[in-house]
Amino acid sequence: MSEPQIPPPPQFKASSKATTALILGIVGLVCCPLCGPFAWYMGNQEGKAIKAGQSSPAGQGLATAGMILGILGTAYLVFVLLWVVFFGGLAMLSALSASAGQ
């Protein structure tokens, strides 16, 4: 006689919000820094939902990675904005002052 087979435990899937946070984090870091803050927010919210038991714990890693990439993307966005405002603005002012002095 063979032993009865025990069914495998159910596999939990990561929520779509955790996956979206990860994708936005990657896009925010690679090509579109405006996605960074959204990834940070969505990853943070999904992490809270997982801790509260409202979402599948399988998405914890994806949500955390999305949040971290979102933080990095947001820092990149701030750097880009500061670069444009200060260095781009200074270049524009120097070009204007050079043309006014002629």
Jmol script that loads the backbone (N, CA, C; Angstrom):
load data "model"
ATOM      1  N   MET A   1       0.834  -1.180   0.000  1.00  0.00           N
ATOM      2  CA  MET A   1       0.000   0.000   0.000  1.00  0.00           C
ATOM      3  C   MET A   1       0.877   1.240   0.000  1.00  0.00           C
ATOM      4  N   SER A   2       0.472   2.168  -0.759  1.00  0.00           N
ATOM      5  CA  SER A   2       1.234   3.414  -0.812  1.00  0.00           C
ATOM      6  C   SER A   2       0.605   4.447   0.122  1.00  0.00           C
ATOM      7  N   GLU A   3       1.442   5.319   0.570  1.00  0.00           N
ATOM      8  CA  GLU A   3       0.949   6.376   1.460  1.00  0.00           C
ATOM      9  C   GLU A   3       0.125   7.370   0.658  1.00  0.00           C
ATOM     10  N   PRO A   4      -0.849   7.962   1.298  1.00  0.00           N
ATOM     11  CA  PRO A   4      -1.637   8.967   0.582  1.00  0.00           C
ATOM     12  C   PRO A   4      -0.758  10.186   0.265  1.00  0.00           C
ATOM     13  N   GLN A   5      -0.946  10.701  -0.905  1.00  0.00           N
ATOM     14  CA  GLN A   5      -0.162  11.855  -1.336  1.00  0.00           C
ATOM     15  C   GLN A   5      -0.702  13.119  -0.681  1.00  0.00           C
ATOM     16  N   ILE A   6       0.220  13.889  -0.144  1.00  0.00           N
ATOM     17  CA  ILE A   6      -0.157  15.167   0.454  1.00  0.00           C
ATOM     18  C   ILE A   6      -0.094  16.217  -0.650  1.00  0.00           C
ATOM     19  N   PRO A   7      -1.169  16.964  -0.822  1.00  0.00           N
ATOM     20  CA  PRO A   7      -1.138  17.984  -1.887  1.00  0.00           C
ATOM     21  C   PRO A   7      -0.114  19.078  -1.536  1.00  0.00           C
ATOM     22  N   PRO A   8       0.512  19.627  -2.554  1.00  0.00           N
ATOM     23  CA  PRO A   8       1.475  20.693  -2.289  1.00  0.00           C
ATOM     24  C   PRO A   8       0.759  21.930  -1.747  1.00  0.00           C
ATOM     25  N   PRO A   9       1.465  22.727  -0.975  1.00  0.00           N
ATOM     26  CA  PRO A   9       0.831  23.939  -0.448  1.00  0.00           C
ATOM     27  C   PRO A   9       0.490  24.883  -1.598  1.00  0.00           C
ATOM     28  N   PRO A  10      -0.541  25.679  -1.429  1.00  0.00           N
ATOM     29  CA  PRO A  10      -0.923  26.593  -2.505  1.00  0.00           C
ATOM     30  C   PRO A  10       0.178  27.620  -2.764  1.00  0.00           C
ATOM     31  N   GLN A  11       0.381  27.899  -4.027  1.00  0.00           N
ATOM     32  CA  GLN A  11       1.383  28.881  -4.418  1.00  0.00           C
ATOM     33  C   GLN A  11       0.713  30.252  -4.474  1.00  0.00           C
ATOM     34  N   PHE A  12       1.289  31.193  -3.759  1.00  0.00           N
ATOM     35  CA  PHE A  12       0.763  32.550  -3.775  1.00  0.00           C
ATOM     36  C   PHE A  12       1.461  33.343  -4.859  1.00  0.00           C
ATOM     37  N   LYS A  13       0.702  34.132  -5.562  1.00  0.00           N
ATOM     38  CA  LYS A  13       1.268  34.993  -6.586  1.00  0.00           C
ATOM     39  C   LYS A  13       1.417  36.395  -6.030  1.00  0.00           C
ATOM     40  N   ALA A  14       2.431  37.092  -6.537  1.00  0.00           N
ATOM     41  CA  ALA A  14       2.625  38.481  -6.149  1.00  0.00           C
ATOM     42  C   ALA A  14       1.490  39.314  -6.730  1.00  0.00           C
ATOM     43  N   SER A  15       1.103  40.335  -6.001  1.00  0.00           N
ATOM     44  CA  SER A  15       0.028  41.186  -6.490  1.00  0.00           C
ATOM     45  C   SER A  15       0.506  42.023  -7.679  1.00  0.00           C
ATOM     46  N   SER A  16      -0.445  42.502  -8.426  1.00  0.00           N
ATOM     47  CA  SER A  16      -0.089  43.322  -9.589  1.00  0.00           C
ATOM     48  C   SER A  16       0.498  44.659  -9.148  1.00  0.00           C
ATOM     49  N   LYS A  17       0.133  45.135  -7.957  1.00  0.00           N
ATOM     50  CA  LYS A  17       0.691  46.404  -7.472  1.00  0.00           C
ATOM     51  C   LYS A  17       2.183  46.269  -7.188  1.00  0.00           C
ATOM     52  N   ALA A  18       2.594  45.138  -6.637  1.00  0.00           N
ATOM     53  CA  ALA A  18       4.015  44.920  -6.369  1.00  0.00           C
ATOM     54  C   ALA A  18       4.797  44.844  -7.678  1.00  0.00           C
ATOM     55  N   THR A  19       4.230  44.160  -8.655  1.00  0.00           N
ATOM     56  CA  THR A  19       4.882  44.062  -9.961  1.00  0.00           C
ATOM     57  C   THR A  19       4.947  45.426 -10.637  1.00  0.00           C
ATOM     58  N   THR A  20       3.872  46.192 -10.535  1.00  0.00           N
ATOM     59  CA  THR A  20       3.852  47.533 -11.122  1.00  0.00           C
ATOM     60  C   THR A  20       4.884  48.433 -10.462  1.00  0.00           C
ATOM     61  N   ALA A  21       5.023  48.332  -9.138  1.00  0.00           N
ATOM     62  CA  ALA A  21       6.018  49.134  -8.440  1.00  0.00           C
ATOM     63  C   ALA A  21       7.423  48.798  -8.931  1.00  0.00           C
ATOM     64  N   LEU A  22       7.696  47.520  -9.139  1.00  0.00           N
ATOM     65  CA  LEU A  22       9.010  47.116  -9.631  1.00  0.00           C
ATOM     66  C   LEU A  22       9.252  47.638 -11.046  1.00  0.00           C
ATOM     67  N   ILE A  23       8.265  47.509 -11.906  1.00  0.00           N
ATOM     68  CA  ILE A  23       8.424  47.980 -13.289  1.00  0.00           C
ATOM     69  C   ILE A  23       8.617  49.493 -13.321  1.00  0.00           C
ATOM     70  N   LEU A  24       7.816  50.220 -12.547  1.00  0.00           N
ATOM     71  CA  LEU A  24       7.979  51.675 -12.498  1.00  0.00           C
ATOM     72  C   LEU A  24       9.345  52.060 -11.939  1.00  0.00           C
ATOM     73  N   GLY A  25       9.828  51.304 -10.969  1.00  0.00           N
ATOM     74  CA  GLY A  25      11.150  51.574 -10.411  1.00  0.00           C
ATOM     75  C   GLY A  25      12.250  51.393 -11.440  1.00  0.00           C
ATOM     76  N   ILE A  26      12.146  50.336 -12.227  1.00  0.00           N
ATOM     77  CA  ILE A  26      13.144  50.089 -13.266  1.00  0.00           C
ATOM     78  C   ILE A  26      13.083  51.178 -14.335  1.00  0.00           C
ATOM     79  N   VAL A  27      11.878  51.502 -14.784  1.00  0.00           N
ATOM     80  CA  VAL A  27      11.716  52.538 -15.805  1.00  0.00           C
ATOM     81  C   VAL A  27      12.188  53.896 -15.265  1.00  0.00           C
ATOM     82  N   GLY A  28      11.886  54.172 -13.999  1.00  0.00           N
ATOM     83  CA  GLY A  28      12.296  55.433 -13.404  1.00  0.00           C
ATOM     84  C   GLY A  28      13.801  55.574 -13.291  1.00  0.00           C
ATOM     85  N   LEU A  29      14.477  54.478 -13.113  1.00  0.00           N
ATOM     86  CA  LEU A  29      15.927  54.528 -12.977  1.00  0.00           C
ATOM     87  C   LEU A  29      16.620  54.507 -14.330  1.00  0.00           C
ATOM     88  N   VAL A  30      16.030  53.832 -15.311  1.00  0.00           N
ATOM     89  CA  VAL A  30      16.688  53.648 -16.601  1.00  0.00           C
ATOM     90  C   VAL A  30      16.428  54.808 -17.555  1.00  0.00           C
ATOM     91  N   CYS A  31      15.166  55.208 -17.716  1.00  0.00           N
ATOM     92  CA  CYS A  31      14.907  56.178 -18.780  1.00  0.00           C
ATOM     93  C   CYS A  31      13.965  57.314 -18.430  1.00  0.00           C
ATOM     94  N   CYS A  32      13.109  57.160 -17.455  1.00  0.00           N
ATOM     95  CA  CYS A  32      12.108  58.196 -17.171  1.00  0.00           C
ATOM     96  C   CYS A  32      12.061  58.465 -15.663  1.00  0.00           C
ATOM     97  N   PRO A  33      12.864  59.398 -15.193  1.00  0.00           N
ATOM     98  CA  PRO A  33      12.924  59.639 -13.750  1.00  0.00           C
ATOM     99  C   PRO A  33      11.591  60.054 -13.122  1.00  0.00           C
ATOM    100  N   LEU A  34      10.644  60.508 -13.931  1.00  0.00           N
ATOM    101  CA  LEU A  34       9.345  60.890 -13.376  1.00  0.00           C
ATOM    102  C   LEU A  34       8.586  59.697 -12.796  1.00  0.00           C
ATOM    103  N   CYS A  35       8.938  58.488 -13.181  1.00  0.00           N
ATOM    104  CA  CYS A  35       8.280  57.282 -12.649  1.00  0.00           C
ATOM    105  C   CYS A  35       8.805  56.919 -11.261  1.00  0.00           C
ATOM    106  N   GLY A  36       9.950  57.451 -10.873  1.00  0.00           N
ATOM    107  CA  GLY A  36      10.569  57.104  -9.594  1.00  0.00           C
ATOM    108  C   GLY A  36       9.686  57.351  -8.382  1.00  0.00           C
ATOM    109  N   PRO A  37       9.125  58.563  -8.232  1.00  0.00           N
ATOM    110  CA  PRO A  37       8.264  58.801  -7.056  1.00  0.00           C
ATOM    111  C   PRO A  37       7.038  57.903  -7.017  1.00  0.00           C
ATOM    112  N   PHE A  38       6.488  57.569  -8.184  1.00  0.00           N
ATOM    113  CA  PHE A  38       5.316  56.683  -8.225  1.00  0.00           C
ATOM    114  C   PHE A  38       5.693  55.271  -7.772  1.00  0.00           C
ATOM    115  N   ALA A  39       6.864  54.810  -8.196  1.00  0.00           N
ATOM    116  CA  ALA A  39       7.332  53.483  -7.773  1.00  0.00           C
ATOM    117  C   ALA A  39       7.571  53.457  -6.268  1.00  0.00           C
ATOM    118  N   TRP A  40       8.153  54.517  -5.746  1.00  0.00           N
ATOM    119  CA  TRP A  40       8.413  54.618  -4.315  1.00  0.00           C
ATOM    120  C   TRP A  40       7.097  54.535  -3.541  1.00  0.00           C
ATOM    121  N   TYR A  41       6.113  55.310  -3.973  1.00  0.00           N
ATOM    122  CA  TYR A  41       4.821  55.343  -3.307  1.00  0.00           C
ATOM    123  C   TYR A  41       4.115  53.984  -3.388  1.00  0.00           C
ATOM    124  N   MET A  42       4.059  53.418  -4.595  1.00  0.00           N
ATOM    125  CA  MET A  42       3.353  52.145  -4.764  1.00  0.00           C
ATOM    126  C   MET A  42       4.034  51.012  -4.005  1.00  0.00           C
ATOM    127  N   GLY A  43       5.371  50.978  -4.028  1.00  0.00           N
ATOM    128  CA  GLY A  43       6.091  49.953  -3.281  1.00  0.00           C
ATOM    129  C   GLY A  43       5.861  50.074  -1.790  1.00  0.00           C
ATOM    130  N   ASN A  44       5.833  51.300  -1.303  1.00  0.00           N
ATOM    131  CA  ASN A  44       5.599  51.540   0.121  1.00  0.00           C
ATOM    132  C   ASN A  44       4.183  51.123   0.512  1.00  0.00           C
ATOM    133  N   GLN A  45       3.197  51.495  -0.297  1.00  0.00           N
ATOM    134  CA  GLN A  45       1.809  51.141  -0.004  1.00  0.00           C
ATOM    135  C   GLN A  45       1.594  49.623  -0.050  1.00  0.00           C
ATOM    136  N   GLU A  46       2.220  48.974  -1.020  1.00  0.00           N
ATOM    137  CA  GLU A  46       2.077  47.518  -1.122  1.00  0.00           C
ATOM    138  C   GLU A  46       2.765  46.825   0.048  1.00  0.00           C
ATOM    139  N   GLY A  47       3.900  47.336   0.487  1.00  0.00           N
ATOM    140  CA  GLY A  47       4.567  46.779   1.659  1.00  0.00           C
ATOM    141  C   GLY A  47       3.693  46.874   2.899  1.00  0.00           C
ATOM    142  N   LYS A  48       3.007  48.007   3.054  1.00  0.00           N
ATOM    143  CA  LYS A  48       2.088  48.170   4.184  1.00  0.00           C
ATOM    144  C   LYS A  48       0.913  47.199   4.080  1.00  0.00           C
ATOM    145  N   ALA A  49       0.400  47.007   2.858  1.00  0.00           N
ATOM    146  CA  ALA A  49      -0.724  46.086   2.668  1.00  0.00           C
ATOM    147  C   ALA A  49      -0.304  44.650   2.972  1.00  0.00           C
ATOM    148  N   ILE A  50       0.919  44.295   2.624  1.00  0.00           N
ATOM    149  CA  ILE A  50       1.406  42.938   2.906  1.00  0.00           C
ATOM    150  C   ILE A  50       1.551  42.737   4.409  1.00  0.00           C
ATOM    151  N   LYS A  51       2.098  43.737   5.095  1.00  0.00           N
ATOM    152  CA  LYS A  51       2.250  43.624   6.553  1.00  0.00           C
ATOM    153  C   LYS A  51       0.903  43.556   7.254  1.00  0.00           C
ATOM    154  N   ALA A  52      -0.101  44.225   6.699  1.00  0.00           N
ATOM    155  CA  ALA A  52      -1.434  44.215   7.295  1.00  0.00           C
ATOM    156  C   ALA A  52      -2.217  42.955   6.925  1.00  0.00           C
ATOM    157  N   GLY A  53      -1.659  42.124   6.051  1.00  0.00           N
ATOM    158  CA  GLY A  53      -2.334  40.897   5.653  1.00  0.00           C
ATOM    159  C   GLY A  53      -3.376  41.091   4.567  1.00  0.00           C
ATOM    160  N   GLN A  54      -3.379  42.243   3.927  1.00  0.00           N
ATOM    161  CA  GLN A  54      -4.366  42.534   2.886  1.00  0.00           C
ATOM    162  C   GLN A  54      -3.892  42.122   1.502  1.00  0.00           C
ATOM    163  N   SER A  55      -2.626  41.766   1.387  1.00  0.00           N
ATOM    164  CA  SER A  55      -2.070  41.394   0.095  1.00  0.00           C
ATOM    165  C   SER A  55      -1.188  40.165   0.275  1.00  0.00           C
ATOM    166  N   SER A  56      -0.901  39.498  -0.825  1.00  0.00           N
ATOM    167  CA  SER A  56      -0.127  38.263  -0.785  1.00  0.00           C
ATOM    168  C   SER A  56       1.318  38.531  -0.346  1.00  0.00           C
ATOM    169  N   PRO A  57       1.830  37.730   0.586  1.00  0.00           N
ATOM    170  CA  PRO A  57       3.215  37.922   1.027  1.00  0.00           C
ATOM    171  C   PRO A  57       4.245  37.576  -0.048  1.00  0.00           C
ATOM    172  N   ALA A  58       3.805  36.954  -1.137  1.00  0.00           N
ATOM    173  CA  ALA A  58       4.739  36.615  -2.214  1.00  0.00           C
ATOM    174  C   ALA A  58       5.267  37.862  -2.914  1.00  0.00           C
ATOM    175  N   GLY A  59       4.582  38.982  -2.788  1.00  0.00           N
ATOM    176  CA  GLY A  59       5.002  40.214  -3.451  1.00  0.00           C
ATOM    177  C   GLY A  59       5.913  41.091  -2.618  1.00  0.00           C
ATOM    178  N   GLN A  60       6.309  40.631  -1.426  1.00  0.00           N
ATOM    179  CA  GLN A  60       7.129  41.460  -0.541  1.00  0.00           C
ATOM    180  C   GLN A  60       8.443  41.858  -1.200  1.00  0.00           C
ATOM    181  N   GLY A  61       9.115  40.917  -1.832  1.00  0.00           N
ATOM    182  CA  GLY A  61      10.399  41.224  -2.469  1.00  0.00           C
ATOM    183  C   GLY A  61      10.246  42.190  -3.624  1.00  0.00           C
ATOM    184  N   LEU A  62       9.206  41.987  -4.428  1.00  0.00           N
ATOM    185  CA  LEU A  62       8.968  42.877  -5.556  1.00  0.00           C
ATOM    186  C   LEU A  62       8.623  44.281  -5.079  1.00  0.00           C
ATOM    187  N   ALA A  63       7.792  44.373  -4.050  1.00  0.00           N
ATOM    188  CA  ALA A  63       7.401  45.682  -3.528  1.00  0.00           C
ATOM    189  C   ALA A  63       8.604  46.409  -2.935  1.00  0.00           C
ATOM    190  N   THR A  64       9.442  45.678  -2.212  1.00  0.00           N
ATOM    191  CA  THR A  64      10.634  46.289  -1.621  1.00  0.00           C
ATOM    192  C   THR A  64      11.612  46.741  -2.700  1.00  0.00           C
ATOM    193  N   ALA A  65      11.813  45.899  -3.707  1.00  0.00           N
ATOM    194  CA  ALA A  65      12.709  46.279  -4.799  1.00  0.00           C
ATOM    195  C   ALA A  65      12.163  47.481  -5.555  1.00  0.00           C
ATOM    196  N   GLY A  66      10.860  47.515  -5.798  1.00  0.00           N
ATOM    197  CA  GLY A  66      10.245  48.660  -6.458  1.00  0.00           C
ATOM    198  C   GLY A  66      10.397  49.927  -5.642  1.00  0.00           C
ATOM    199  N   MET A  67      10.243  49.804  -4.321  1.00  0.00           N
ATOM    200  CA  MET A  67      10.387  50.969  -3.452  1.00  0.00           C
ATOM    201  C   MET A  67      11.823  51.484  -3.468  1.00  0.00           C
ATOM    202  N   ILE A  68      12.792  50.590  -3.385  1.00  0.00           N
ATOM    203  CA  ILE A  68      14.199  51.005  -3.387  1.00  0.00           C
ATOM    204  C   ILE A  68      14.570  51.636  -4.723  1.00  0.00           C
ATOM    205  N   LEU A  69      14.144  51.014  -5.823  1.00  0.00           N
ATOM    206  CA  LEU A  69      14.410  51.601  -7.135  1.00  0.00           C
ATOM    207  C   LEU A  69      13.691  52.936  -7.281  1.00  0.00           C
ATOM    208  N   GLY A  70      12.511  53.051  -6.689  1.00  0.00           N
ATOM    209  CA  GLY A  70      11.788  54.323  -6.708  1.00  0.00           C
ATOM    210  C   GLY A  70      12.524  55.406  -5.944  1.00  0.00           C
ATOM    211  N   ILE A  71      13.132  55.054  -4.817  1.00  0.00           N
ATOM    212  CA  ILE A  71      13.926  56.024  -4.052  1.00  0.00           C
ATOM    213  C   ILE A  71      15.122  56.476  -4.881  1.00  0.00           C
ATOM    214  N   LEU A  72      15.794  55.511  -5.510  1.00  0.00           N
ATOM    215  CA  LEU A  72      16.940  55.869  -6.353  1.00  0.00           C
ATOM    216  C   LEU A  72      16.505  56.708  -7.554  1.00  0.00           C
ATOM    217  N   GLY A  73      15.378  56.352  -8.168  1.00  0.00           N
ATOM    218  CA  GLY A  73      14.856  57.121  -9.296  1.00  0.00           C
ATOM    219  C   GLY A  73      14.451  58.522  -8.892  1.00  0.00           C
ATOM    220  N   THR A  74      13.895  58.666  -7.683  1.00  0.00           N
ATOM    221  CA  THR A  74      13.522  59.996  -7.187  1.00  0.00           C
ATOM    222  C   THR A  74      14.762  60.836  -6.928  1.00  0.00           C
ATOM    223  N   ALA A  75      15.792  60.234  -6.362  1.00  0.00           N
ATOM    224  CA  ALA A  75      17.045  60.960  -6.147  1.00  0.00           C
ATOM    225  C   ALA A  75      17.639  61.393  -7.482  1.00  0.00           C
ATOM    226  N   TYR A  76      17.559  60.520  -8.487  1.00  0.00           N
ATOM    227  CA  TYR A  76      18.033  60.854  -9.830  1.00  0.00           C
ATOM    228  C   TYR A  76      17.212  62.004 -10.413  1.00  0.00           C
ATOM    229  N   LEU A  77      15.893  61.981 -10.206  1.00  0.00           N
ATOM    230  CA  LEU A  77      15.029  63.050 -10.685  1.00  0.00           C
ATOM    231  C   LEU A  77      15.399  64.382 -10.039  1.00  0.00           C
ATOM    232  N   VAL A  78      15.621  64.371  -8.735  1.00  0.00           N
ATOM    233  CA  VAL A  78      16.016  65.602  -8.038  1.00  0.00           C
ATOM    234  C   VAL A  78      17.346  66.110  -8.578  1.00  0.00           C
ATOM    235  N   PHE A  79      18.290  65.209  -8.791  1.00  0.00           N
ATOM    236  CA  PHE A  79      19.588  65.605  -9.341  1.00  0.00           C
ATOM    237  C   PHE A  79      19.427  66.225 -10.724  1.00  0.00           C
ATOM    238  N   VAL A  80      18.606  65.609 -11.561  1.00  0.00           N
ATOM    239  CA  VAL A  80      18.380  66.134 -12.914  1.00  0.00           C
ATOM    240  C   VAL A  80      17.725  67.508 -12.852  1.00  0.00           C
ATOM    241  N   LEU A  81      16.729  67.659 -11.988  1.00  0.00           N
ATOM    242  CA  LEU A  81      16.063  68.957 -11.873  1.00  0.00           C
ATOM    243  C   LEU A  81      17.012  70.033 -11.360  1.00  0.00           C
ATOM    244  N   LEU A  82      17.838  69.692 -10.369  1.00  0.00           N
ATOM    245  CA  LEU A  82      18.810  70.661  -9.877  1.00  0.00           C
ATOM    246  C   LEU A  82      19.824  71.013 -10.956  1.00  0.00           C
ATOM    247  N   TRP A  83      20.232  70.036 -11.718  1.00  0.00           N
ATOM    248  CA  TRP A  83      21.188  70.269 -12.805  1.00  0.00           C
ATOM    249  C   TRP A  83      20.593  71.237 -13.835  1.00  0.00           C
ATOM    250  N   VAL A  84      19.354  70.983 -14.216  1.00  0.00           N
ATOM    251  CA  VAL A  84      18.708  71.829 -15.215  1.00  0.00           C
ATOM    252  C   VAL A  84      18.492  73.238 -14.679  1.00  0.00           C
ATOM    253  N   VAL A  85      18.014  73.338 -13.447  1.00  0.00           N
ATOM    254  CA  VAL A  85      17.700  74.650 -12.890  1.00  0.00           C
ATOM    255  C   VAL A  85      18.969  75.466 -12.667  1.00  0.00           C
ATOM    256  N   PHE A  86      19.960  74.863 -12.014  1.00  0.00           N
ATOM    257  CA  PHE A  86      21.141  75.651 -11.681  1.00  0.00           C
ATOM    258  C   PHE A  86      22.115  75.776 -12.841  1.00  0.00           C
ATOM    259  N   PHE A  87      22.518  74.667 -13.403  1.00  0.00           N
ATOM    260  CA  PHE A  87      23.523  74.738 -14.466  1.00  0.00           C
ATOM    261  C   PHE A  87      22.907  75.191 -15.784  1.00  0.00           C
ATOM    262  N   GLY A  88      21.724  74.702 -16.094  1.00  0.00           N
ATOM    263  CA  GLY A  88      21.047  75.153 -17.307  1.00  0.00           C
ATOM    264  C   GLY A  88      20.633  76.604 -17.193  1.00  0.00           C
ATOM    265  N   GLY A  89      20.148  76.988 -16.017  1.00  0.00           N
ATOM    266  CA  GLY A  89      19.763  78.379 -15.795  1.00  0.00           C
ATOM    267  C   GLY A  89      20.957  79.310 -15.830  1.00  0.00           C
ATOM    268  N   LEU A  90      22.082  78.875 -15.262  1.00  0.00           N
ATOM    269  CA  LEU A  90      23.290  79.699 -15.288  1.00  0.00           C
ATOM    270  C   LEU A  90      23.834  79.835 -16.703  1.00  0.00           C
ATOM    271  N   ALA A  91      23.750  78.766 -17.468  1.00  0.00           N
ATOM    272  CA  ALA A  91      24.211  78.832 -18.857  1.00  0.00           C
ATOM    273  C   ALA A  91      23.338  79.791 -19.651  1.00  0.00           C
ATOM    274  N   MET A  92      22.067  79.764 -19.389  1.00  0.00           N
ATOM    275  CA  MET A  92      21.157  80.658 -20.096  1.00  0.00           C
ATOM    276  C   MET A  92      21.421  82.112 -19.708  1.00  0.00           C
ATOM    277  N   LEU A  93      21.631  82.349 -18.424  1.00  0.00           N
ATOM    278  CA  LEU A  93      21.925  83.712 -17.969  1.00  0.00           C
ATOM    279  C   LEU A  93      23.243  84.214 -18.535  1.00  0.00           C
ATOM    280  N   SER A  94      24.241  83.347 -18.580  1.00  0.00           N
ATOM    281  CA  SER A  94      25.529  83.784 -19.124  1.00  0.00           C
ATOM    282  C   SER A  94      25.423  84.064 -20.615  1.00  0.00           C
ATOM    283  N   ALA A  95      24.594  83.279 -21.331  1.00  0.00           N
ATOM    284  CA  ALA A  95      24.394  83.536 -22.760  1.00  0.00           C
ATOM    285  C   ALA A  95      23.658  84.848 -22.964  1.00  0.00           C
ATOM    286  N   LEU A  96      22.681  85.132 -22.086  1.00  0.00           N
ATOM    287  CA  LEU A  96      21.957  86.383 -22.197  1.00  0.00           C
ATOM    288  C   LEU A  96      22.849  87.573 -21.867  1.00  0.00           C
ATOM    289  N   SER A  97      23.678  87.429 -20.851  1.00  0.00           N
ATOM    290  CA  SER A  97      24.554  88.548 -20.483  1.00  0.00           C
ATOM    291  C   SER A  97      25.638  88.760 -21.539  1.00  0.00           C
ATOM    292  N   ALA A  98      26.081  87.684 -22.190  1.00  0.00           N
ATOM    293  CA  ALA A  98      27.081  87.809 -23.229  1.00  0.00           C
ATOM    294  C   ALA A  98      26.495  88.496 -24.451  1.00  0.00           C
ATOM    295  N   SER A  99      25.229  88.185 -24.760  1.00  0.00           N
ATOM    296  CA  SER A  99      24.613  88.817 -25.934  1.00  0.00           C
ATOM    297  C   SER A  99      24.211  90.258 -25.612  1.00  0.00           C
ATOM    298  N   ALA A 100      23.914  90.569 -24.336  1.00  0.00           N
ATOM    299  CA  ALA A 100      23.553  91.942 -23.958  1.00  0.00           C
ATOM    300  C   ALA A 100      24.785  92.840 -23.937  1.00  0.00           C
ATOM    301  N   GLY A 101      25.944  92.250 -23.691  1.00  0.00           N
ATOM    302  CA  GLY A 101      27.178  93.037 -23.607  1.00  0.00           C
ATOM    303  C   GLY A 101      27.747  93.367 -24.971  1.00  0.00           C
ATOM    304  N   GLN A 102      27.203  92.842 -26.023  1.00  0.00           N
ATOM    305  CA  GLN A 102      27.773  93.084 -27.365  1.00  0.00           C
ATOM    306  C   GLN A 102      27.338  94.386 -27.936  1.00  0.00           C
TER     307      GLN A 102
END
end "model"
wireframe off; spacefill off
backbone 0.3
color backbone group
